[in-house]
């Protein structure tokens, strides 16, 4: 029976990857894959799906209860930044300052734009929407291969601003605070060290990929649906100083009041109210902006919660015990086994934030009992959650390929290297440094 149970776990993982890669939403794919776990592990179907303990619905609802407010407020702020034209204004200003005389400088400019937007609490989905119409003419003008587009976007939006920089308001950085009692600035020295490692790696890889592309005489070769390439009107956008003000306010509040409970919710709310005032002339209908933000929060929140729900059932199944014991008995620092567990769950679910939700309930209690500094646990699990997050079934990757016009074959490689390999290198540096400092 144990053999069948373990095989069932493997089949469920393959199923969720296959279904999501084929375009089935994770909200549907997750319960279907969960059924495979239930049937092959001889679990009670109704208790595993809707029971009051460790069931699919408990895992989903607990994550929603703890994190939906962050999704909601983050989505509303993103709507204000997008609909007012603030994101476009910031992006255009940086591009002008850096210049378009060098392809490498232009890629760095896009990286900076993505970094500022995501560090300011803007969802990567909104960042992709904002940067594509800006990047398209630049890539075309300099005749740079469009296959390189994932490098600056993901380096800026899915590496140090998502998991490493102190006070980053990402959902990834917020999830551990609920369980560990840490702040968004947890382990700042480890954060800065990891940021330096991943930034150096990203810039070196960007330079290498660009030179290789030029040497191979690769050209723009861009194909994009008309709906995704809609241009934006820069004349109606607010000034760059006004555009960046909500981001500065958000980060400042988090830094100054970092030890205040639920500070991310307070900071996001203040930034939204501030945006509603300063962008009043730029947004014709604020009611629609609020409504769109609310609606926009539902899908990603439920998608992530569904990943957590699948993991909740999977990690309580008999067949997972062998996997769990193998991970926990990895020799060396306990931080290594914690990092491996988090990264594998991220790859399985296709959601780094979903993996964090599972780790917080399934693995962290054991590690907290080992006397490891909670701030170290916080930073390690957050960085590890992105070490294998770029997978075909990831909702972000599916969205990115659809909007950018890049196929999985053309666009996946650079994303995988920048995000996954970059985070693995940063994770190694953080674990080594943590053994010396803590």
N, C-alpha and C positions, 0 to 999 in steps of 0.2 A: 504493500500500500504506500509506503514511504517513497518508493521509486516512482509510482504513478503520480503522487502528489508533487514531487519535484519536477517531473516532466510537465505536469499541468501548469506550474508556475512559469516554466520556460515557454510553453505554448501561449499562455496569456500575454506574456511580454511580446512575443512575436506578433500576436493578434493585434495588440493595441498599436504597435509600430506600423503594421501593414495597413490597418484600417485608416489611421490618421494620414499616412503617406498617400493613401488613395483618395483623400479628400473628405473622409467621414469626420465630422466634428467630434472632438474629444468628449463632449457631453454625451454623445451616443456611443462612441467607441469604448469609453471607460466602463460603463455597466456591462457591455457585451463581453469585454475581456474579463471582467470580474466574475461573470457566470462560469467561465472556463475554470477559474481558480476554485470556485465553490463546488462545481461538479467533480472535479478531479481530486479534490481534497476532502471529499465526503462531509461537506459542511451543510448545515441546515440552510436551505435557500432563503427563507423568510427572515431568519435571525441574522444571517450574514448581510442581507440587503437592507432590512428596515428594523432590525433589532435595536435595543436600547444601549448596547455596549459593543464597541469595536465593529460596528456595521458600516455598510457603505454610506447610508444616510447620516449616521452620526459623524463620520469622518468629513463628509461634505458640509454638513450644517455647522460643525464646530469651527472649521476653517472660515466659513462665511461670517459667522458671528464675530470672530476675532479680527477679521481683516477687510470686511466689505467696506467699511467707512473709508479706509485708505484708498481702495479702488475708486470709490465714488468721488471723493474730493479730488483725487489726482486726475480723474477723467474730466471733471468740471474745469479745473485749472487749465488743463490741456486745451479744452475747447475755447476758453477765453484767449489763450495765447495764439491759438491757430486762427480763430475767426476775426480777431482784431488785426491780424497781419503782423503781430509782434515777432513770431518765429521767422517770418520772411525778412523782416527788417533787420534782425540780429544777424541772420545768415548773410544777407547782402552786404552789410557793413564789414563783416570779417573778410569776405571775399575781396572787397575793394581794397582793404588795408594790406592784405597779403599779396594781392596781385595775381594776374593770370599769365605771367610771362614764363612760368615754369610749371610743368605737369606735377612735379613733386610738391611744390608750394601749394598748388591748387588742391591736391589730395589732403595735405595738412590742414588747409582752410576748412574743408568739409569735416574733417575730424574735430576741429575746434568747435564748429557749429553744433555738431551732434553732441559733443561733450557738454557745452553750456546748456543746451536744451534739456538733456537728461539729468544733469546735476541740479537743474532747476525744477525737477519733479515732473517733466514732460514724458509721457509714455513713449516707448520706442515706436509704437505704431504711428503716433502723431509725428514723430521725428522723421520716419520714413516718408510719410505723406508730404511733409514740408520740404524735405531735401531733394526728392526726386525731380520736381519741376525746376529747382534751382541748379542741380547738378547736370541735368540733361544737356542744356546748351553749352555748358563749360566743357564737358567731355567731348561734345561734338566739335567745338571750336578748336580745342587742342588735339583732336583726333586720338583720344585715349580710348583703349579698349574698354567697353562697358562692363566686361567681366571683372574689372578691378574695382568697380563701385562698392562691393560689399566691404572692402578693406577699410576705407575711412569711416563708413557708416557704423560698422560694428566695433571698430576700435574706439570710436568716440562714444557710442551709445550702449555698448554691451560688455565693457571691460571695467576699467577703473571707476567710472561714474556709476556703475550698477552695483559693484560689490566691494570696492576698496576705499575710495576717498572718504575721509571722516565726514560725518553728518550727511552723507548722501541720502536723500529721502526715498530711495527705491523701496519697493515692497520687500525685496530680498533682505535689505538691511533692517527693516522694521520687524519682520517676523520673529527673529530670535529674542528681541527685547521683551516679548510677551511672556516667555518661559524663563529666560535667564536673568531677567531683571537688569539687563544692561542698557546702554544708551546707544544712539545712532553714531556716536563718536568712539565706540568701543575699540580698544587696542590701537590707538592712533599711530604708534611707531610701526607696528606690523602693517597697518593700512598703507602708510607712506612708503614703506619698503616694497610692498607688493605692487603699489602703483608705479614706482620707478622701474621695477623689473618688467612689468607688462607693457609699459609705455616704450621703453627702449626696444624690447622685442618687436612690438607692433610697428614702430617707425623703421627699424631695420628691415623687417619683412616687407613693408610697403615699398621701400626703396628697391629691394631685390626684385619683387614682383613687377614693378614698373619698368626697371631696366630690362628684365627678361622679356616682357611684353614688347618693348620698343625694339629690342634686338631681333625678335621674331616677326617684326613688321606687322604686328596686330593693330587693327584700326577700330574706329568707333563701333560699327556694326550693331546699331541700336534698333530694337523693335519694341514698341510699347503701345498698349491699347490707348485709344484716344481719351478714354475716361480717366486714365491714370496720369496723363500728361497735361492736364488742364493748367494753364498758366495763371499766375496770381498777379494782382494789380499792386505794385509797390507804392504807387502814388497815394493810395488810401491807407497805407500802413503808418503806425505811429513812429515817432523818432526812436532811434536806437536806445537812447538814455531812458526813455519812457518804457520801451519794450522790455528792457532787462531789469527794470525796477522790481517787478513781482518776484523774479528769481533771486535777486539780492536780498529782498525781504525774507523770503522763505528760508534761505540758507543762514541768514543772520539770526533769525529766531531760533533755529535748531541749534546753532553753535552757542548762543548766549544762554539759552535755557535748556541745555541738553539733558539735564537731570530731572526735568519736570516730566511727570507721567503723561503719556500720550502726546508728547510735544509735536510729533509729526502731524497729528490731527489739528492741533492748534495752529501750527505754522501754515498748513495748507488752507485752513479756513481764513486766516488773516490775508494770505496772498490772493485768495478768491475775492474777498471783499474789496481789497485794494485794487484788483484788476477791474472789478465791476465799476469802480469809480473812475479810474484813469483812462479806461478804454470805452467810456460811455459814448463818446462821439464816433468811435470806430465800429461799434456793434449796434446794428439797427434794432435787433430784437433780442434782448437779454434773456427773455423767457425761453426762446428757442435754444439759446446757448446752454442754459441750465438743463433743459429737457434732453438735449443731445448728449450732454455730459453724463446725465443719469442713465440714459439708455446705453451709452457707450461703456459704462462700467459693468453692466450686467454680464455680457458675454465673456470678457476676460476673467471676471470674478468666478463665474460658474465653471469656466473651462479649467481654471487652476484648482478650484474646489473638487472638480470631478477627478483630476489627477490625484489629489490627496485622498479622495474616497477610494479609488482603485488601490492605492498604496496601503490604505488602512486595512482592507480585507486581505490583500496580498501578504502583508507583513505579519498577520495573525494566523495565516494558514500553516498547516503542518509542514508542507513542502518548503516553506521559507526558513525553517529552523536550521537546516543544513547550511543555507546561504548565510544566515545571520551568524552562526557559530564560526564559519570559515572567516568571515570578515572580522569578527571580534577577536579572533585568535591570531590575526596578522602580527608577526613579531615586530618589536621596536616600539616606538612611542605610540601611546593610545591615540594621539592625534592623527596618525597615519590611517588606522582602521576607521576612525570617524570620517576622515576625508574620503576614503574609498567608498564607504557606505553611502555617503551623501551624493558623491559623483555618480555612482551606479544607479541610485534611485532617480536622479535627474535624467539619466539616459533612458531609463525604463519608462518613465512617465512622460518624457518630452517637455517637462516643465521644471525649471530650476526652483521657482517659488513653490511649486507643488511638492518637490522633493524636500524642501526645507520644512514644510508643514508636517510631512511624515517623520522626518528625523527628529523634530522637536518633541513628538509624542512617543516615538518608538525607541530611539537610541540615546538621546541626550540625558534622560534620567540616570542611566548607567554611568555616563561620563562625569556627570555632576558629582556622583558619589565617589569619584576617584580623587577629588580635591583639586582638579584643574581649574585655573582661573576662568570664571565665566566669560570675561572679555576675550580670552584666547579662543574659547569654544565658539563664541559668537563669530569672530573673524574667520576662523577656519571653516566652519560650516557654510558661511555665506560665500566664500571664495570657492570652496569645493562644489557648491551647488551649480556653478557655472563651468566646471572643468569638463563636463561632457554634455552641456546643455544644447549645443548645436547638433541636432539629430534630425533626420527627415520628417519625423512626426511632430516636431515642435510647431506650435501655432504661430510663433513669430517667423519661423523660416518659411512656412507655407504662405503667410501673408506677404513676406518680403519678396519671394519669387513671383508671386502673382502681380504685385504692384510694379516691380522693377522690370518685368519682362524677361528675366533670366530663368532659364530652366534649372532643374536640380543639378544637372550635369555641369552646366556652365557657372553656376553661382555658388555651389555648396563648398567647394574646396577652400576658397579664401576665407569664408566665414568660419569654417571648422578650424583652420589654422590660427586665425586671429583670436577667436574667443576661447576655444578649447585648449589649444597648446599654450596660449598666453596665460590662461588661468592655472594650468598645471605648473608652469615655471614659477608663477607668483606664489602658488601654494607651497612649492618646495622651499622657496626662500622664506616664507612666513613660518613654516614648521621648524626650519633650522634656527631662525632667529628667536622663535618662542622658547626653544629649549635653552637658549642662552640668557634670555631676559626674564623668564618667569619660572 
